[in-house]
Amino acid sequence: MKMRFDAVLVALTVASALGVVSAQHQARKLYAEFEREQARAHSLEVEWGQLQLEQSTWAAHARVEKLARERLGMRPPVPGQVLVVEPSS
């Protein structure tokens, strides 16, 4: 009887130890994945900042005006060509 009880205790101890090892392994895998995702998020934040800076550069008023003049041959209208339309009440 005692031998059977000891065998059950040993089996339960081994099962518990295997459960702990499995849980630790899973926790380490999840932590490694979490760190990879944090690094990816940081990389995307840096890229987002660079894209915002690039967008502000491309959309700068002076740049658009310069391109309109040089590439499209556009120029500001002379005062006689400007017609102001006011909304009717």
N, C-alpha and C positions, 0 to 999 in steps of 0.2 A: 504494500500500500504506500509506504513512504517513498519507495523508488518511483512509483508512478507519479506521485505528487511532485517529486523533484524533477522528473522528466517534463511534466507540464510547466513547472516554473522556468526551466531552462528554455523550453520552446517559446513561452511567452516573453522571456527576456530577449531571446534572439529575434523574435518578431518585432518587439519594441525597438531594438537596436537597428534593425533594417528599416523600420519606419522613420527613425531619426535620421539615418543616413540618406534616405530618399528625400525627406523633407529638406535637409540641408542642401542636397544637390539641386533640388528644384529652386530653392531660394537663391542659390548662387547663379543659376541660369537666368532667373528673372532679374536679378540685380545687374548682371552683365548686359542683358537686353535693355534695361532701363538706362544704363550709362550710354549705350550706343544711341538710343533715342534722344537722350539729352544732348549729346554731341551733334546729332543731326538737327535738332531744334536750334542749337546755337548757330550752326552753319547756315540754316535757312534764315535766321534773323539777320545775320551779316549780309547775306545775299539780298534780302528785302531792303536793308538800308542802302546798299549799293544801287539797287534798282530805283529807289525813290530819288536818290541823288542824280542818277542818269536821267530820269523823267524830268526833274526840275531843270536840268541842263538843256534837254531837247526842247522843252516848252518855254524857255526863256523868251520874253518879248523881243529883246534886242536880236536874238538869234533868228527868230521867225521873221522879223522885219528885214534883216540882212539877206536871208534866203529869198524872200519875196522880191527884193530888189535885184539881186544878182542872178538868180536862176529863172525867175518868172518875168523879169522886166517890169515889175509893178512899181508904182510910185504913189505918193499921197495925191489925192485929187486937188485940183485948183479950187479956190473958193467959189467960183461960179458953177462948179459941177456938184456942189454939195446942196442937197435939198433936205431940209428938216421937216419931218412929218410929225404933227402933234395929234394925239388922240382926240376924237370929238367927244364932247360931253354927253 
